């Protein structure tokens, strides 16, 4: 399944790069110099929205072409790390996410946003150690919930802080990216709780990575950008890992068939 993993991972990365380019172009030409207000019905905004819709649809369509019927139904198999480089990438992603959360904690003026940043700091090691969570039993299940709580809390607070801004383009993309990370964290949490939906989880991680890459061109704080960059790398790595381990499901099913065949003979 290595070829499928690379194909899907590269496709998501290319879409993320296109999202970055379109968001950068939009920010360059959408706002009027005199008023600072966005141009109504600007063509680049229409292209950007259509791109996001097509990117999500394309990722879902591509996920349907994967051999997801061979996906492991055991979390340990689904998140097994075949190469050490996976651990290195997740460690780097966790470090970036933790550094961004720490910067947000030190620079944010809102007490609640600082609390959210502190929760994000605690989630950074969870991102780096995601493949190990199924082996930690109840403690692992509790840790898996932390990113879900963090992104839920951050989404509510960010909307509360930004809703007074009449220019939706100033904060809408960041809200969408937080929601994408929440979706991915929720589906990854499902693995630890044996609520495995392989296709949805792979799609959620890929979409989350695309949105995390796109939002890097936003006018967000340095801490938020570092946090999104870390989670983008982490989600992309986990997306590749889940698809790569589809072969484990095929092997486990073969073993089950062999055992049943032996019992039948006996």
C-alpha positions as CSV (number, residue, x, y, z in Angstrom):
1,X,0.0,0.0,0.0
2,X,3.1,2.3,-0.1
3,X,2.2,3.5,-3.6
4,X,-1.3,4.4,-2.5
5,X,0.0,6.2,0.6
6,X,2.4,8.3,-1.5
7,X,-0.2,9.0,-4.1
8,X,-2.8,10.3,-1.7
9,X,-0.2,12.1,0.5
10,X,1.3,13.9,-2.5
11,X,-2.2,14.8,-3.8
12,X,-3.1,16.4,-0.5
13,X,0.2,18.2,-0.4
14,X,-0.3,19.7,-3.9
15,X,-3.8,20.8,-3.0
16,X,-2.4,22.4,0.2
17,X,0.2,24.3,-1.8
18,X,-2.4,25.5,-4.3
19,X,-4.5,26.7,-1.4
20,X,-1.6,28.6,0.0
21,X,-1.0,30.2,-3.4
22,X,-4.7,31.2,-3.9
23,X,-5.0,32.6,-0.3
24,X,-1.8,34.6,-0.9
25,X,-3.2,36.0,-4.2
26,X,-6.5,36.8,-2.6
27,X,-4.9,38.7,0.2
28,X,-2.8,40.7,-2.3
29,X,-5.7,41.9,-4.4
30,X,-9.0,41.5,-2.6
31,X,-8.7,44.6,-0.3
32,X,-9.1,48.1,-1.6
33,X,-6.1,50.4,-0.8
34,X,-8.3,53.4,0.1
35,X,-10.9,51.8,2.4
36,X,-9.2,48.5,3.4
37,X,-12.5,46.7,2.7
38,X,-12.7,43.6,0.5
39,X,-13.9,43.9,-3.0
40,X,-17.4,42.5,-3.3
41,X,-17.7,39.4,-5.5
42,X,-14.0,39.6,-6.4
43,X,-13.2,36.8,-8.9
44,X,-10.3,35.6,-6.8
45,X,-12.6,35.0,-3.8
46,X,-15.0,33.0,-6.0
47,X,-12.1,30.9,-7.3
48,X,-10.8,30.4,-3.8
49,X,-14.1,29.2,-2.5
50,X,-14.6,26.9,-5.5
51,X,-11.1,25.5,-5.0
52,X,-11.8,24.6,-1.3
53,X,-15.0,22.8,-2.3
54,X,-13.3,21.0,-5.2
55,X,-10.3,20.1,-3.0
56,X,-12.6,18.5,-0.4
57,X,-14.6,16.7,-3.0
58,X,-11.4,15.5,-4.8
59,X,-9.9,14.2,-1.6
60,X,-13.1,12.3,-0.8
61,X,-13.2,10.8,-4.3
62,X,-9.5,9.8,-4.1
63,X,-10.1,8.2,-0.7
64,X,-12.8,6.0,-2.3
65,X,-10.2,4.7,-4.7
66,X,-7.9,3.4,-2.0
67,X,-8.0,-0.2,-0.8
68,X,-9.7,0.9,2.4
69,X,-11.5,-2.5,2.8
70,X,-8.1,-3.8,3.9
71,X,-7.7,-1.1,6.6
72,X,-6.8,-2.7,10.0
73,X,-9.5,-2.8,12.6
74,X,-7.0,-2.8,15.5
75,X,-5.6,0.6,16.5
76,X,-2.1,-0.8,17.1
77,X,-2.0,-2.1,13.5
78,X,-3.5,1.0,12.0
79,X,-1.0,3.3,13.7
80,X,2.0,1.1,13.6
81,X,5.2,3.0,12.5
82,X,7.1,1.2,9.7
83,X,10.0,3.7,9.7
84,X,11.8,5.8,12.2
85,X,11.4,8.8,10.0
86,X,7.7,8.8,10.9
87,X,8.6,9.3,14.6
88,X,11.0,12.1,13.6
89,X,8.4,13.9,11.5
90,X,5.8,13.6,14.3
91,X,8.3,14.8,16.9
92,X,9.1,17.8,14.7
93,X,5.4,18.5,14.2
94,X,4.7,18.3,18.0
95,X,7.6,20.6,18.6
96,X,6.3,23.2,16.2
97,X,2.8,22.9,17.5
98,X,4.1,23.2,21.1
99,X,6.3,26.2,20.3
100,X,3.3,28.0,18.6
101,X,1.1,27.3,21.5
102,X,3.7,28.6,23.9
103,X,4.1,31.8,21.9
104,X,0.4,32.3,21.9
105,X,0.3,31.8,25.6
106,X,2.9,34.5,26.1
107,X,1.5,37.0,23.7
108,X,-2.3,36.7,23.9
109,X,-4.0,39.3,26.0
110,X,-7.3,37.4,26.4
111,X,-7.2,35.2,29.5
112,X,-9.4,32.5,27.8
113,X,-7.2,32.4,24.7
114,X,-4.2,32.0,26.9
115,X,-6.0,29.0,28.6
116,X,-6.7,27.6,25.1
117,X,-3.0,28.1,24.2
118,X,-2.0,26.3,27.3
119,X,-4.3,23.4,26.4
120,X,-2.7,23.4,22.9
121,X,0.7,23.2,24.5
122,X,-0.4,20.0,26.3
123,X,-1.7,18.6,23.0
124,X,1.6,18.9,21.2
125,X,3.1,15.8,22.8
126,X,-0.2,14.0,22.1
127,X,0.3,14.7,18.4
128,X,3.9,13.5,18.5
129,X,2.9,10.3,20.4
130,X,-0.3,9.5,18.6
131,X,0.8,6.1,17.2
132,X,1.6,5.0,20.8
133,X,-1.7,6.0,22.4
134,X,-3.5,2.7,21.7
135,X,-0.9,0.8,23.7
136,X,-1.4,3.0,26.8
137,X,-4.9,1.8,27.6
138,X,-7.1,4.1,29.5
139,X,-4.4,6.8,29.8
140,X,-4.1,6.8,26.0
141,X,-7.8,7.2,25.6
142,X,-7.8,10.2,27.9
143,X,-4.9,11.8,26.0
144,X,-6.6,11.3,22.7
145,X,-9.5,13.5,23.8
146,X,-7.2,16.5,24.6
147,X,-6.8,17.7,20.9
148,X,-10.6,17.4,20.4
149,X,-11.2,19.6,23.5
150,X,-8.5,22.0,22.5
151,X,-9.8,22.7,18.9
152,X,-13.4,22.8,20.1
153,X,-12.4,25.4,22.8
154,X,-10.2,27.4,20.4
155,X,-12.9,27.4,17.7
156,X,-15.5,28.8,20.1
157,X,-13.2,31.4,21.6
158,X,-11.8,32.5,18.2
159,X,-15.2,33.1,16.9
160,X,-16.2,35.0,20.0
161,X,-13.1,37.2,19.6
162,X,-13.5,37.7,15.9
163,X,-17.2,37.9,15.3
164,X,-17.2,41.7,15.9
165,X,-15.0,42.0,12.8
166,X,-17.4,42.7,9.9
167,X,-14.8,41.4,7.3
168,X,-15.3,37.7,7.3
169,X,-12.3,37.1,5.1
170,X,-10.1,38.4,7.9
171,X,-10.9,35.4,10.1
172,X,-13.1,32.9,8.2
173,X,-10.3,30.9,6.7
174,X,-8.7,30.5,10.2
175,X,-12.0,29.3,11.6
176,X,-12.3,26.8,8.8
177,X,-8.8,25.5,9.5
178,X,-9.5,25.1,13.2
179,X,-12.7,23.2,12.3
180,X,-10.7,21.0,9.9
181,X,-8.2,20.2,12.7
182,X,-11.1,19.4,15.0
183,X,-12.5,17.0,12.5
184,X,-9.2,15.2,12.1
185,X,-8.6,15.1,15.8
186,X,-12.0,13.6,16.4
187,X,-11.5,10.9,13.8
188,X,-8.1,10.0,15.1
189,X,-9.6,9.8,18.6
190,X,-12.0,7.3,17.2
191,X,-9.2,4.9,16.6
192,X,-8.3,4.7,20.3
193,X,-11.9,4.2,21.2
194,X,-12.4,1.4,18.5
195,X,-14.7,3.6,16.5
196,X,-12.6,3.1,13.4
197,X,-13.8,4.6,10.1
198,X,-10.7,4.3,7.9
199,X,-11.9,6.3,4.9
200,X,-13.3,9.1,6.9
201,X,-10.1,9.3,9.1
202,X,-7.8,9.4,6.1
203,X,-9.9,12.1,4.4
204,X,-10.1,14.1,7.6
205,X,-6.3,14.1,8.1
206,X,-5.7,15.0,4.5
207,X,-8.3,17.8,4.5
208,X,-6.9,19.1,7.8
209,X,-3.4,19.3,6.3
210,X,-4.7,21.2,3.3
211,X,-6.5,23.7,5.5
212,X,-3.5,24.1,7.8
213,X,-1.2,24.8,4.8
214,X,-3.7,27.3,3.3
215,X,-4.1,29.3,6.5
216,X,-0.4,29.9,6.7
217,X,-0.9,32.8,4.2
218,X,-3.4,34.4,6.6
219,X,-2.7,37.5,8.7
220,X,-2.5,35.3,11.8
221,X,-0.1,35.6,14.7
222,X,3.3,33.9,14.6
223,X,2.2,31.5,17.3
224,X,-1.0,30.5,15.4
225,X,1.0,29.9,12.2
226,X,3.5,27.7,13.9
227,X,0.7,25.8,15.6
228,X,-1.0,25.2,12.3
229,X,2.3,24.3,10.6
230,X,3.0,21.7,13.3
231,X,-0.5,20.2,13.0
232,X,-0.4,20.3,9.2
233,X,2.8,18.2,9.2
234,X,1.5,15.9,11.9
235,X,-1.8,15.3,10.1
236,X,-0.1,14.8,6.8
237,X,2.2,12.2,8.3
238,X,-0.6,10.4,10.0
239,X,-2.6,10.4,6.8
240,X,0.3,8.7,5.0
241,X,0.7,6.3,7.9
242,X,-2.9,5.2,8.0
243,X,-2.9,4.4,4.2
244,X,0.4,2.7,4.4
245,X,-0.8,0.4,7.1
246,X,-3.8,-0.8,5.0
247,X,-1.6,-3.8,4.2
248,X,-1.7,-4.7,7.9
249,X,-5.4,-5.2,7.5
250,X,-4.9,-7.4,4.5
251,X,-2.4,-9.5,6.4
252,X,-4.6,-9.8,9.5
253,X,-7.5,-10.8,7.3
254,X,-5.3,-13.5,5.7
255,X,-4.3,-14.8,9.1
256,X,-8.0,-14.9,10.1
257,X,-8.8,-16.9,7.0
258,X,-6.0,-19.3,7.6
259,X,-7.1,-19.9,11.2
260,X,-10.7,-20.5,10.1
261,X,-9.5,-22.9,7.4
262,X,-7.4,-24.8,9.9
263,X,-10.4,-25.1,12.2
264,X,-12.5,-26.3,9.3
265,X,-10.0,-29.0,8.5
266,X,-9.9,-30.1,12.1
